[in-house]
């Protein structure tokens, strides 16, 4: 878990809990009064702002490990934000069990509290294991987790439970993943050999509350597995069929890397245990089983690699087994960039063209980070993995050439350079990168339709099964295509405080808009013949991008440095994966109007790495009308939320007049900058009179799908025949269609009259 993830994990987990609670989970109780919903239990948990951890084990060793893990949790919140109480099952009092949210950890035989509540839990304990949903789990590695369930001692309070077939298995999983096991986005989970094999939610409706919801139940326990062995690897596929040629190519590549690394390092461990190499057909399946959607990850302790094997991630992260082999032979280096970089030197086609190609592209376009940053472990861990991988690979190649293999290996484990040494190496590294520089390709000639009929396709739900990485997202894109859409904007977010120039992180948690999920969504859109717009956005706490401002010029410069590092990540991704259009920024009104020169610098650098079409999404009003750098872009971008009229019940003619008024504002800008225009956002909520303040929250306005449809129709009519408009991207469309509920007041037009309007104008 990198530093960014550590910093934001609490916020992200609470967000996931809130979002999943919105969908519901919930079984009728024996009493006349219904049990509370999971949403209500989460709300109570927050109000209490404390939790009691009750642990127990029959073996002293495991009892100690449970206690230590609980104390670490307590220490994590020692700043007073949240209170954690820790008790053994012998010392906890009935009053505490009845009055506090609980986390209960242990086996049924080792924690007496579990025995007291067993009959009121949805899991049945057996002599050799447990049963859930008429499915028996008896393997010693099986673990069962329950999250935010009604506490049998006091049903108005939540209980979370971590139990299983053996205390050893509990400890192994609990030590590594206690945080996710307790505050996870699933209502129940079952693990086998530390892989999640069953997960899902309970229903929340009044007649079936707390029954298993069949629509959100994922059973991986019966997946087809195939096992093959080579000299040094045991390959295990999970519901993935490989052809004979694919098997042969994979085994040959792994064995070649094994021999190459042994030869480089000087070790020959021919008798050591084979490496388990797990293969998954999709990042979604891998994420559901491991809660990690990385296309390749290593497990040093268990001597295994987990990798996604499909066309989306070909050559994306081939060095997975290399990192494992290097860690086993050389240990973890003091300077982290060395391990990543050395692994890549054995990978010829990383990101299709190799790390040296991309490093030299970064260097040539003035996008190369300083060497001092690369060698700083904190910076390395939290920064763009795409950028740091390319740079680290090239730097290690340089060091091996500069020092020789023997000296490099001698220094590998403990080397931490001084500032003077870093400066000296930086000069030589620049010379190394200057050799055989690749020619920056000319602007890519993408086959973009003359008019883009698009939607902003947004990651919703913040869980693996319903975000960008999911099968549901692919189905949702196909629905858009059926409506007549020929373009989709993919919108990953980062976060920052309103007036705090701080590092902008790349989302990497499994349920978020991580790289694998974005690549999956882009690939699915392309497979449907849709034009892709990558539109990264910044979520500003207590504000919006247009409110970002700083009193000191030094803070402005920090902000632009951080912003460049962040947008560079997506520019490199867009170049690697052939994104048609990249949006350089969204609605930074104060930043664009006060610091045009900085935006010009960033744009020039991004042009050096990304060869597709470029735009910027300006906020309606002052920013769009006054910004002075439109000459830099292929498309002028407008987030168009101009009010159409202040009337509560306007005629169609009045709505048309409102649209004509904002069209005149657009035409005035285009006289100064004769460029094609994309409406990068335009939307109306399904509320009464959405045309009055289209950008605002729903507030106390009532649901009104007909008014939304009227606003859609007026806008389509106003834009008809406007040659300067080359497309529009409605705000917005969800990654999972079953997200909608009756009376939904959001912008999404799914199954509302506005959808029929879109189909009429888009030709769906």
Secondary structure, DSSP 8 states (H G I E B T S, - for coil): --HHHHHHHHHHHHHHHHHHHHH------SSSS----HHHHHHHHHHHTEEEEEEE-SSHHHHHHHHHHHHHHHHHTTTTTSEEEEEETTT--HHHHHHS-EEEEE-TTT-HHHHHHGGGSSSEEETTEEEETTEEE-STT-EEEEEEEEETTEEEEEEEEEEES-HHHHHHHHHHHHHHHHS-SSSEEEEETTEEEEEEEE--STTSTTSEEEEEEEE-TT--EEEEE-SSEEEEEES----HHHHHHHHHHHHHHHHHHHHHHT---TTS--EEEEEES-HHHHHHHHS---SEEEETTTTEEEEE-SGGGTTTSTTHHHHHHHHHHH---SSTHHHHHHHHHT-TTGGGT-HHHHHHHHHHTT----HHHHT-HHHHHHS-HHHHHHHHHHHHHHHHHHH-HHHHHHHTTT----HHHHHHHHHHHHHHHHTT-------------SSEEEEEEE--SSSTTTSTTSHHHHHHHHHHHHHT--EEEE--EEEEETT---------STTSS-HHHHHHHHHHHHHTT-EEEE--EEEEETS-GGG---SSHHHHHHHHHHHHHHHHHHHHHHHHTT-SEEEEEE--HHHHHH-HHHHHHHHHHHHHH--SEEEEEEETTHHHHH-S-GGG-SEEEEE------S-SS--HHHHHHHHHHHHHHHHHHHHHS--EEEEEEE---SBTTTTSSTTS--TT--B-HHHHHHHHHHHHHHHTT-TTEEEEEEEEEES-GGG--TT--SS--TTSHHHHHHHHHHT-
